[in-house]
């Protein structure tokens, strides 16, 4: 996937959902744990040297798996490259849990599933499609199954 570097730097400066200094080890053999400022902005995880304003790198949090490694460590691995694993060391078990929960909720797919669920519930309760007023009710990305209609979704459970 291609990204415009200037746009990514601009995005990294936006208010974050979470930010903290964490220990981080990259996926390369021989990588050591380094202290990094880690910021979650929308569905990107930016990491910075603690004394710099521009990010060293960014992870797009799509099609990835977030797993707890131990009480204070979690990892991120991408489905198409499962052997490439990034490790993050937190200061406490509670902080580790917060990061895992926030990263899972940051993905486009998680937000899409929530939108579909609430859209279906609102339609079931009111008989109206809440997306219709925005002219996007027929877009495939907001359907439970590609090409299905909202009426068919009423009876299905998420």
N, C-alpha and C positions, 0 to 999 in steps of 0.2 A: 504494500500500500504506500502511496506517495503522500507526503505532507509538505506544506509550505513552511519552511523553517521559521520565518518571521511571524506567521500566524500562530505557530506552536509556542513561540516565546511570549507572544502577546497573551495567549490563553493561559500560560503558566503564571502570569501576573494577576489573573482574575482571583476574586475571593475563593477560597478553597472550602470544601466540605470538611476536610480534616488536614492537619499539618502537624508534623512532629519530627524531631531528630530521631532516626532509627539506625540501627546497625543494618547494613545492606551488603549482600554478597551476590555478585553477578553470576551468570551461568557458565562462564569459562572455567575450565579446570585450572586450579591454582589461584583463582580469585580469593582474596581475603576479605574479611568483614571490614567495611569502612563506614564511618559515621556520615550519614547523609540527611539533609533536610528533605523529607518526603511530603509531597502535597497531592491530595486528591482533588482534581478539578474536573467536574462533569464525569466523563468516563476515561480520563487520562490520569495516570499516576506519574507525576514528575518527580525527579530526584536531582538535588543540587548539592554541590560542595557547600559546606556550612558557611563559607565566607564569600560566596559568589551569588549574583542575582540571576544569572542565566542558567537554565537547567543543563545538567550533564547529559540527561536523557529523559525519555518518556516511554511509558508502557501504555498502549491502548488496551483497555480492559474489556476486550471482546473475545469470545471463544477461548476463554482461559479457565483454569481451575485454581481456586484458592483453597489451600489446605493448611490446617494447623500442624506444625511439625513437632512442637512440644509446648509447654505451658506459655512460653513467651516468644515463640518463633512461628511465623507462618511463611508459606511459599506461594509463588504464582508461577504456574506453568501453562504454556499455550497448547491447545489441543493438537495443532499441527506439528508442534515440536516439543513433545512432552519431556524429552531429555534436557531441554533448556529450562532450568528452574532458577528463579530469583528467590533468595531468602531474605527475610526481614526479621530483625531481632528487636523486640519491644522492651520497654522498661518494666512492664508488669503483665500479668495474665489478663487483667481487665482491659488494658490498652490493646493487647493482641486481639481479643474478642471484638472490640470496637472497630479495629482496622478491618478484620475479616468481614464483619457485617456490612460495613460501609462500602467496601470494594465489591461485594456481591450485589448490593443494591445500586451500584453505579453503572452497571452494564445496560446497554440499550435493550437487550433481550429481557432483562428483569423489568425495566420500565414499560416495555411493550406488553408483556404479560399482564402487568397491573392495569394498564390502560384498557386492555381487552376485558379483563375481569370486571372492572368498575363500569365500563360501557355496557356490558351485558346485564349487570345488576340494575343499573339505572333504567335500561330499556325494559327489564322485567317489571320493575316497580311502577314506572310511569307510562310505559307504552310508547315512549319517544326515544329516538336515537340522539344522544347528546352531541354526537359529532356532525350531525346533519347541518346544523347552523353554520358550521365552518367549511362546508363543501368538501369534506374529506371522508365521508362515511363509507364510500365505496372503495377506498384505497386498499389494495391487497395487504399491505403491511399491518393494517389494523383489523384484519380478519383472523378468526381463530384458525381456520383452514383456508388456504388459498382458494379464492373463487367462491367461498360459501357466503350465504346471505345472513343477515342478522337474525332473521326469523329462525333459521336452522340452528343458530347458536344459542337461542333461548333455551332450548331443551338440553343442550350439552353442559356438562360441568367442567369447570377449569380445575 
